[in-house]
């Protein structure tokens, strides 16, 4: 067994399942669905796995949008939307499929 952390992750695989049905989504959207379906994790953990998934090829950046609004930190926000990459292998978990009603 090689040293260090294993390359696969349960959290990242669950995010793959969610993005398979969402087709694209930004971090907070993914986290909101994740918390409804699975064991609660921090938003920081979701963003970590999204970035890690970019490196492993499980996710790709679909688009980056600058949106205007009334936020506590200022008048705009940059949202990075993610979609599945070539290395993603969704297994279509029943609870995710039921949540999205497909």
PyMOL commands that set and color helices and strands:
alter all, ss='L'
color gray80, all
select helices_A, chain A and resi 10-22+27-37+43-56+94-100
alter helices_A, ss='H'
color red, helices_A
select strands_A, chain A and resi 25-26+59-71+74-84
alter strands_A, ss='S'
color yellow, strands_A
deselect
rebuild
show_as cartoon
